[in-house]
Amino acid sequence: MTKQTCRVVVLISGNGSNLQALIDQQAAGLLPIDIVAVISNRPNVMGLQRAAKANIPHQVVDHTEFDSRELFDTALQQCIQQFTPDLVVLAGYMRIMTADLVRRFAGKMLNIHPSLLPKYPGLHTHRRALDNKDLQHGSSVHFVTEELDGGPVIAQSQFDIQPGDTEDSLAIRIKQLEHKLYPKVVGWFAENKIALQGNQALYNGEKLLQPKMIQTDL
Ligand code: GRF
């Protein structure tokens, strides 16, 4: 059964092209979600402009104004909670979260990471894929758990690395596929197709034994 409308809060730190993909799909009537707020830990970023243009409430909780990660995450949690989200979507949100914050939104928080997890959690994923002479690269959407980029993966998209590829060319292709992959998985959540049980992702109530592979046109 489809939830009435899934209330989504999107957390960003910068550009927000994945946010834009969600905004566009919602506007086109292709996603049963309502993006009720965009929250950035950095002021003056492009993603905030995207939210403003789409008339979405947007706020900054600037991590540099807090003395500790705990104090910052407490403020962030309060900011998120005022919008009573069903789902929190991390879209280029570049802060490590405290366990408290992650637990508060257990099973209700998704992240997109530019690698074929469990390969390359953390930063510089494109460089690491090139350095290791990987044949393929891609992106993963996972439930957020206390382990950085380590929560159960729900879905992935991938493409072949070409001989002339650079970090920049990989970054461009990754974004293209992410803009299809992320809205699809957010849609699954909104339609109650996916859930987190303990440390296990479920799809239609069944244990997801491996990530769903989403084909893109790349
Ligand atoms: C994406 O590549 C995502 O995988 C990573 O951060 C990037 C955010 O890009 N977590 P954007 O801000 O959505 O353009």
py3Dmol code that shows the C-alpha trace and the ligand (Angstrom):
import py3Dmol

protein = """\
ATOM      1  CA  MET A   1       0.000   0.000   0.000  1.00  0.00           C
ATOM      2  CA  THR A   2       1.348   3.411  -0.888  1.00  0.00           C
ATOM      3  CA  LYS A   3       1.858   5.791   2.008  1.00  0.00           C
ATOM      4  CA  GLN A   4      -0.231   8.943   1.712  1.00  0.00           C
ATOM      5  CA  THR A   5       2.733  11.053   0.783  1.00  0.00           C
ATOM      6  CA  CYS A   6       6.145  10.239   2.111  1.00  0.00           C
ATOM      7  CA  ARG A   7       7.567  13.290   3.869  1.00  0.00           C
ATOM      8  CA  VAL A   8      11.222  13.603   2.911  1.00  0.00           C
ATOM      9  CA  VAL A   9      13.936  15.759   4.427  1.00  0.00           C
ATOM     10  CA  VAL A  10      17.049  15.984   2.237  1.00  0.00           C
ATOM     11  CA  LEU A  11      20.448  16.686   3.796  1.00  0.00           C
ATOM     12  CA  ILE A  12      23.101  18.239   1.580  1.00  0.00           C
ATOM     13  CA  SER A  13      26.524  19.846   1.805  1.00  0.00           C
ATOM     14  CA  GLY A  14      26.980  21.263  -1.661  1.00  0.00           C
ATOM     15  CA  ASN A  15      25.880  21.046  -5.257  1.00  0.00           C
ATOM     16  CA  GLY A  16      22.674  19.087  -4.787  1.00  0.00           C
ATOM     17  CA  SER A  17      22.291  17.545  -8.226  1.00  0.00           C
ATOM     18  CA  ASN A  18      20.794  14.432  -6.629  1.00  0.00           C
ATOM     19  CA  LEU A  19      18.399  16.699  -4.750  1.00  0.00           C
ATOM     20  CA  GLN A  20      17.482  18.242  -8.100  1.00  0.00           C
ATOM     21  CA  ALA A  21      16.733  14.816  -9.556  1.00  0.00           C
ATOM     22  CA  LEU A  22      14.316  14.167  -6.676  1.00  0.00           C
ATOM     23  CA  ILE A  23      12.712  17.609  -7.057  1.00  0.00           C
ATOM     24  CA  ASP A  24      12.239  17.056 -10.787  1.00  0.00           C
ATOM     25  CA  GLN A  25      10.715  13.601 -10.384  1.00  0.00           C
ATOM     26  CA  GLN A  26       8.384  14.811  -7.652  1.00  0.00           C
ATOM     27  CA  ALA A  27       7.327  17.764  -9.818  1.00  0.00           C
ATOM     28  CA  ALA A  28       6.697  15.423 -12.747  1.00  0.00           C
ATOM     29  CA  GLY A  29       4.369  13.354 -10.571  1.00  0.00           C
ATOM     30  CA  LEU A  30       6.674  10.341 -10.803  1.00  0.00           C
ATOM     31  CA  LEU A  31       7.501  10.078  -7.107  1.00  0.00           C
ATOM     32  CA  PRO A  32       4.935   9.841  -4.276  1.00  0.00           C
ATOM     33  CA  ILE A  33       7.019  12.069  -2.017  1.00  0.00           C
ATOM     34  CA  ASP A  34       6.845  15.521  -0.560  1.00  0.00           C
ATOM     35  CA  ILE A  35      10.259  17.109  -0.028  1.00  0.00           C
ATOM     36  CA  VAL A  36       9.344  19.054   3.093  1.00  0.00           C
ATOM     37  CA  ALA A  37      12.777  20.520   3.782  1.00  0.00           C
ATOM     38  CA  VAL A  38      16.363  20.736   2.622  1.00  0.00           C
ATOM     39  CA  ILE A  39      19.011  21.148   5.302  1.00  0.00           C
ATOM     40  CA  SER A  40      22.642  21.990   4.596  1.00  0.00           C
ATOM     41  CA  ASN A  41      25.593  22.011   6.965  1.00  0.00           C
ATOM     42  CA  ARG A  42      27.222  24.610   4.709  1.00  0.00           C
ATOM     43  CA  PRO A  43      25.821  28.057   3.896  1.00  0.00           C
ATOM     44  CA  ASN A  44      25.568  29.464   0.370  1.00  0.00           C
ATOM     45  CA  VAL A  45      25.715  26.199  -1.508  1.00  0.00           C
ATOM     46  CA  MET A  46      24.067  25.468  -4.832  1.00  0.00           C
ATOM     47  CA  GLY A  47      21.729  22.911  -3.318  1.00  0.00           C
ATOM     48  CA  LEU A  48      20.110  25.630  -1.188  1.00  0.00           C
ATOM     49  CA  GLN A  49      19.468  27.672  -4.322  1.00  0.00           C
ATOM     50  CA  ARG A  50      17.850  24.647  -5.917  1.00  0.00           C
ATOM     51  CA  ALA A  51      15.566  24.291  -2.881  1.00  0.00           C
ATOM     52  CA  ALA A  52      14.680  27.997  -2.956  1.00  0.00           C
ATOM     53  CA  LYS A  53      13.840  27.817  -6.654  1.00  0.00           C
ATOM     54  CA  ALA A  54      11.516  24.882  -5.986  1.00  0.00           C
ATOM     55  CA  ASN A  55       9.898  26.715  -3.022  1.00  0.00           C
ATOM     56  CA  ILE A  56      11.102  24.080  -0.571  1.00  0.00           C
ATOM     57  CA  PRO A  57      11.812  25.242   2.994  1.00  0.00           C
ATOM     58  CA  HIS A  58      15.572  25.203   3.492  1.00  0.00           C
ATOM     59  CA  GLN A  59      17.767  25.724   6.498  1.00  0.00           C
ATOM     60  CA  VAL A  60      21.448  25.821   7.353  1.00  0.00           C
ATOM     61  CA  VAL A  61      22.863  24.168  10.436  1.00  0.00           C
ATOM     62  CA  ASP A  62      26.482  25.253  10.114  1.00  0.00           C
ATOM     63  CA  HIS A  63      28.792  22.688  11.695  1.00  0.00           C
ATOM     64  CA  THR A  64      31.534  25.300  12.149  1.00  0.00           C
ATOM     65  CA  GLU A  65      29.381  27.044  14.752  1.00  0.00           C
ATOM     66  CA  PHE A  66      29.411  24.075  17.133  1.00  0.00           C
ATOM     67  CA  ASP A  67      32.133  23.005  19.546  1.00  0.00           C
ATOM     68  CA  SER A  68      31.633  19.289  19.067  1.00  0.00           C
ATOM     69  CA  ARG A  69      30.134  16.757  16.691  1.00  0.00           C
ATOM     70  CA  GLU A  70      27.637  15.797  19.422  1.00  0.00           C
ATOM     71  CA  LEU A  71      26.356  19.361  19.818  1.00  0.00           C
ATOM     72  CA  PHE A  72      26.111  19.817  16.082  1.00  0.00           C
ATOM     73  CA  ASP A  73      24.239  16.550  15.576  1.00  0.00           C
ATOM     74  CA  THR A  74      21.819  17.410  18.376  1.00  0.00           C
ATOM     75  CA  ALA A  75      20.997  20.682  16.632  1.00  0.00           C
ATOM     76  CA  LEU A  76      20.736  18.910  13.295  1.00  0.00           C
ATOM     77  CA  GLN A  77      18.415  16.299  14.772  1.00  0.00           C
ATOM     78  CA  GLN A  78      16.146  19.000  16.183  1.00  0.00           C
ATOM     79  CA  CYS A  79      16.132  20.773  12.851  1.00  0.00           C
ATOM     80  CA  ILE A  80      15.215  17.566  11.013  1.00  0.00           C
ATOM     81  CA  GLN A  81      12.540  16.573  13.516  1.00  0.00           C
ATOM     82  CA  GLN A  82      10.574  19.791  13.222  1.00  0.00           C
ATOM     83  CA  PHE A  83       9.624  18.628   9.715  1.00  0.00           C
ATOM     84  CA  THR A  84       8.415  15.192  10.963  1.00  0.00           C
ATOM     85  CA  PRO A  85       9.926  13.255   8.070  1.00  0.00           C
ATOM     86  CA  ASP A  86       9.105   9.687   7.114  1.00  0.00           C
ATOM     87  CA  LEU A  87      12.459   9.524   5.371  1.00  0.00           C
ATOM     88  CA  VAL A  88      15.774  11.365   5.600  1.00  0.00           C
ATOM     89  CA  VAL A  89      17.749  11.346   2.350  1.00  0.00           C
ATOM     90  CA  LEU A  90      21.469  12.073   2.417  1.00  0.00           C
ATOM     91  CA  ALA A  91      22.374  13.588  -0.931  1.00  0.00           C
ATOM     92  CA  GLY A  92      26.007  14.628  -0.901  1.00  0.00           C
ATOM     93  CA  TYR A  93      25.903  15.224   2.846  1.00  0.00           C
ATOM     94  CA  MET A  94      29.565  15.200   3.820  1.00  0.00           C
ATOM     95  CA  ARG A  95      29.586  14.928   7.627  1.00  0.00           C
ATOM     96  CA  ILE A  96      30.144  11.784   9.634  1.00  0.00           C
ATOM     97  CA  MET A  97      27.131  11.300  11.907  1.00  0.00           C
ATOM     98  CA  THR A  98      27.102  10.364  15.583  1.00  0.00           C
ATOM     99  CA  ALA A  99      25.634   6.989  16.486  1.00  0.00           C
ATOM    100  CA  ASP A 100      22.836   8.791  18.340  1.00  0.00           C
ATOM    101  CA  LEU A 101      21.661  10.587  15.238  1.00  0.00           C
ATOM    102  CA  VAL A 102      21.881   7.464  13.091  1.00  0.00           C
ATOM    103  CA  ARG A 103      19.902   5.438  15.650  1.00  0.00           C
ATOM    104  CA  ARG A 104      17.228   8.118  15.842  1.00  0.00           C
ATOM    105  CA  PHE A 105      16.449   7.596  12.164  1.00  0.00           C
ATOM    106  CA  ALA A 106      17.221   3.878  11.901  1.00  0.00           C
ATOM    107  CA  GLY A 107      15.485   2.394   8.886  1.00  0.00           C
ATOM    108  CA  LYS A 108      14.414   5.851   7.761  1.00  0.00           C
ATOM    109  CA  MET A 109      17.666   7.192   6.397  1.00  0.00           C
ATOM    110  CA  LEU A 110      19.201   6.530   2.981  1.00  0.00           C
ATOM    111  CA  ASN A 111      22.563   7.498   1.519  1.00  0.00           C
ATOM    112  CA  ILE A 112      24.011   7.361  -1.966  1.00  0.00           C
ATOM    113  CA  HIS A 113      27.697   6.571  -2.286  1.00  0.00           C
ATOM    114  CA  PRO A 114      29.754   6.773  -5.487  1.00  0.00           C
ATOM    115  CA  SER A 115      31.231   3.276  -5.489  1.00  0.00           C
ATOM    116  CA  LEU A 116      30.137  -0.293  -5.809  1.00  0.00           C
ATOM    117  CA  LEU A 117      30.009  -0.919  -2.064  1.00  0.00           C
ATOM    118  CA  PRO A 118      31.487  -2.704  -0.171  1.00  0.00           C
ATOM    119  CA  LYS A 119      34.310  -1.400  -2.374  1.00  0.00           C
ATOM    120  CA  TYR A 120      35.663   2.006  -1.430  1.00  0.00           C
ATOM    121  CA  PRO A 121      33.766   3.407   1.514  1.00  0.00           C
ATOM    122  CA  GLY A 122      34.927   6.948   2.302  1.00  0.00           C
ATOM    123  CA  LEU A 123      36.468   9.464  -0.091  1.00  0.00           C
ATOM    124  CA  HIS A 124      38.210   9.474  -3.502  1.00  0.00           C
ATOM    125  CA  THR A 125      36.261   6.544  -4.859  1.00  0.00           C
ATOM    126  CA  HIS A 126      36.901   7.362  -8.530  1.00  0.00           C
ATOM    127  CA  ARG A 127      40.651   7.570  -8.015  1.00  0.00           C
ATOM    128  CA  ARG A 128      40.662   4.318  -6.092  1.00  0.00           C
ATOM    129  CA  ALA A 129      38.717   2.521  -8.827  1.00  0.00           C
ATOM    130  CA  LEU A 130      41.219   3.785 -11.434  1.00  0.00           C
ATOM    131  CA  ASP A 131      44.272   2.982  -9.296  1.00  0.00           C
ATOM    132  CA  ASN A 132      43.008  -0.565  -8.831  1.00  0.00           C
ATOM    133  CA  LYS A 133      42.379  -0.917 -12.574  1.00  0.00           C
ATOM    134  CA  ASP A 134      38.778  -1.869 -11.920  1.00  0.00           C
ATOM    135  CA  LEU A 135      36.788  -2.824 -14.982  1.00  0.00           C
ATOM    136  CA  GLN A 136      33.588  -1.363 -13.593  1.00  0.00           C
ATOM    137  CA  HIS A 137      32.533   1.498 -11.392  1.00  0.00           C
ATOM    138  CA  GLY A 138      29.197   2.633 -10.090  1.00  0.00           C
ATOM    139  CA  SER A 139      27.085   3.900  -7.258  1.00  0.00           C
ATOM    140  CA  SER A 140      25.186   2.371  -4.334  1.00  0.00           C
ATOM    141  CA  VAL A 141      22.150   3.352  -2.291  1.00  0.00           C
ATOM    142  CA  HIS A 142      22.116   1.978   1.238  1.00  0.00           C
ATOM    143  CA  PHE A 143      20.362   2.301   4.545  1.00  0.00           C
ATOM    144  CA  VAL A 144      22.448   4.390   6.917  1.00  0.00           C
ATOM    145  CA  THR A 145      23.797   2.542   9.929  1.00  0.00           C
ATOM    146  CA  GLU A 146      26.509   3.385  12.412  1.00  0.00           C
ATOM    147  CA  GLU A 147      29.228   2.037  10.125  1.00  0.00           C
ATOM    148  CA  LEU A 148      30.353   4.716   7.660  1.00  0.00           C
ATOM    149  CA  ASP A 149      29.092   3.785   4.171  1.00  0.00           C
ATOM    150  CA  GLY A 150      28.563   0.314   5.624  1.00  0.00           C
ATOM    151  CA  GLY A 151      24.794  -0.067   5.923  1.00  0.00           C
ATOM    152  CA  PRO A 152      22.934  -2.693   3.895  1.00  0.00           C
ATOM    153  CA  VAL A 153      23.046  -1.870   0.196  1.00  0.00           C
ATOM    154  CA  ILE A 154      19.641  -1.744  -1.486  1.00  0.00           C
ATOM    155  CA  ALA A 155      20.499  -1.048  -5.109  1.00  0.00           C
ATOM    156  CA  GLN A 156      23.415  -0.274  -7.387  1.00  0.00           C
ATOM    157  CA  SER A 157      24.040   0.929 -10.922  1.00  0.00           C
ATOM    158  CA  GLN A 158      27.295   0.352 -12.737  1.00  0.00           C
ATOM    159  CA  PHE A 159      29.122   1.012 -15.983  1.00  0.00           C
ATOM    160  CA  ASP A 160      32.320  -0.121 -17.682  1.00  0.00           C
ATOM    161  CA  ILE A 161      35.441   1.944 -17.107  1.00  0.00           C
ATOM    162  CA  GLN A 162      36.920   2.941 -20.469  1.00  0.00           C
ATOM    163  CA  PRO A 163      40.671   3.140 -21.239  1.00  0.00           C
ATOM    164  CA  GLY A 164      40.749   6.963 -21.337  1.00  0.00           C
ATOM    165  CA  ASP A 165      38.666   7.512 -18.207  1.00  0.00           C
ATOM    166  CA  THR A 166      39.804  10.026 -15.592  1.00  0.00           C
ATOM    167  CA  GLU A 167      38.468  10.910 -12.163  1.00  0.00           C
ATOM    168  CA  ASP A 168      36.493  13.720 -13.799  1.00  0.00           C
ATOM    169  CA  SER A 169      34.952  11.593 -16.527  1.00  0.00           C
ATOM    170  CA  LEU A 170      33.963   8.943 -13.976  1.00  0.00           C
ATOM    171  CA  ALA A 171      32.419  11.613 -11.749  1.00  0.00           C
ATOM    172  CA  ILE A 172      30.263  12.844 -14.635  1.00  0.00           C
ATOM    173  CA  ARG A 173      29.006   9.358 -15.529  1.00  0.00           C
ATOM    174  CA  ILE A 174      28.403   8.479 -11.884  1.00  0.00           C
ATOM    175  CA  LYS A 175      26.178  11.533 -11.482  1.00  0.00           C
ATOM    176  CA  GLN A 176      24.179  10.621 -14.581  1.00  0.00           C
ATOM    177  CA  LEU A 177      23.369   7.203 -13.225  1.00  0.00           C
ATOM    178  CA  GLU A 178      22.794   8.438  -9.681  1.00  0.00           C
ATOM    179  CA  HIS A 179      20.061  10.760 -10.932  1.00  0.00           C
ATOM    180  CA  LYS A 180      18.134   7.688 -12.053  1.00  0.00           C
ATOM    181  CA  LEU A 181      19.152   5.310  -9.287  1.00  0.00           C
ATOM    182  CA  TYR A 182      18.396   7.477  -6.254  1.00  0.00           C
ATOM    183  CA  PRO A 183      14.840   8.540  -7.203  1.00  0.00           C
ATOM    184  CA  LYS A 184      14.020   4.909  -7.957  1.00  0.00           C
ATOM    185  CA  VAL A 185      15.083   3.724  -4.504  1.00  0.00           C
ATOM    186  CA  VAL A 186      13.433   6.682  -2.765  1.00  0.00           C
ATOM    187  CA  GLY A 187      10.279   5.716  -4.646  1.00  0.00           C
ATOM    188  CA  TRP A 188      10.561   2.157  -3.330  1.00  0.00           C
ATOM    189  CA  PHE A 189      10.731   3.503   0.205  1.00  0.00           C
ATOM    190  CA  ALA A 190       7.726   5.737  -0.379  1.00  0.00           C
ATOM    191  CA  GLU A 191       5.794   2.734  -1.673  1.00  0.00           C
ATOM    192  CA  ASN A 192       6.772   0.653   1.378  1.00  0.00           C
ATOM    193  CA  LYS A 193       8.737  -1.766  -0.785  1.00  0.00           C
ATOM    194  CA  ILE A 194      11.951  -1.559   1.227  1.00  0.00           C
ATOM    195  CA  ALA A 195      12.668  -1.671   4.933  1.00  0.00           C
ATOM    196  CA  LEU A 196      15.502  -2.271   7.357  1.00  0.00           C
ATOM    197  CA  GLN A 197      15.255  -5.134   9.854  1.00  0.00           C
ATOM    198  CA  GLY A 198      18.226  -5.209  12.200  1.00  0.00           C
ATOM    199  CA  ASN A 199      21.138  -4.959   9.793  1.00  0.00           C
ATOM    200  CA  GLN A 200      19.233  -6.563   6.938  1.00  0.00           C
ATOM    201  CA  ALA A 201      17.540  -4.781   4.054  1.00  0.00           C
ATOM    202  CA  LEU A 202      14.160  -6.176   3.030  1.00  0.00           C
ATOM    203  CA  TYR A 203      12.520  -5.849  -0.372  1.00  0.00           C
ATOM    204  CA  ASN A 204       8.810  -6.643  -0.478  1.00  0.00           C
ATOM    205  CA  GLY A 205       9.210  -8.215   2.960  1.00  0.00           C
ATOM    206  CA  GLU A 206      11.935 -10.629   1.807  1.00  0.00           C
ATOM    207  CA  LYS A 207      15.586 -10.490   2.783  1.00  0.00           C
ATOM    208  CA  LEU A 208      17.569  -8.746   0.090  1.00  0.00           C
ATOM    209  CA  LEU A 209      20.468 -11.163  -0.366  1.00  0.00           C
ATOM    210  CA  GLN A 210      22.248  -8.955  -2.880  1.00  0.00           C
ATOM    211  CA  PRO A 211      21.695  -5.394  -4.076  1.00  0.00           C
ATOM    212  CA  LYS A 212      19.180  -4.849  -6.867  1.00  0.00           C
ATOM    213  CA  MET A 213      21.032  -3.888 -10.047  1.00  0.00           C
ATOM    214  CA  ILE A 214      19.417  -0.950 -11.806  1.00  0.00           C
ATOM    215  CA  GLN A 215      20.239  -0.639 -15.491  1.00  0.00           C
ATOM    216  CA  THR A 216      20.880   2.827 -16.827  1.00  0.00           C
ATOM    217  CA  ASP A 217      21.445   3.978 -20.407  1.00  0.00           C
ATOM    218  CA  LEU A 218      25.128   4.826 -19.966  1.00  0.00           C
TER     219      LEU A 218
END
"""
ligand_1 = """\
14
GRF
C 27.236 12.107 -5.182
O 28.148 11.623 -6.116
C 26.978 11.117 -4.088
O 27.220 9.804 -4.468
C 27.963 11.509 -3.018
O 28.085 12.900 -3.119
C 27.764 13.312 -4.433
C 26.734 14.411 -4.300
O 26.527 15.092 -5.494
N 27.503 11.042 -1.731
P 25.375 16.199 -5.590
O 25.629 17.205 -4.488
O 24.069 15.500 -5.424
O 25.551 16.800 -6.950
"""
view = py3Dmol.view(width=600, height=400)
view.addModel(protein, "pdb")
view.setStyle({"model": 0}, {"cartoon": {"style": "trace"}})
view.addModel(ligand_1, "xyz")
view.setStyle({"model": 1}, {"stick": {}})
view.zoomTo()
view.show()
